[in-house]
Amino acid sequence: MSIGFGVVGTGMIAGFHARALGAIPDARLVGAFDAVPERAEKFAQEQGCTAYSDLDAMLANKDIHVVTI
């Protein structure tokens, strides 16, 4: 079973989070939230996950088990 992660905030540090998750067996980046929708979209496209501009919507995703900030 894989563990789904969500990232809150898609600034510079989010890239480090994504790379770290990529090194963890069974971890996968499912979603990324940012209050600036364009930043969330860009990050999500680069990382192959879903972009969210509504934090509650991302947290409601049952495939997300852990959130990093």
Secondary structure, DSSP 8 states (H G I E B T S, - for coil): --EEEEEE--SHHHHHHHHHHHTSTTEEEEEEE-SSHHHHHHHHHHHTSEEES-HHHHHT-TT--EEE-
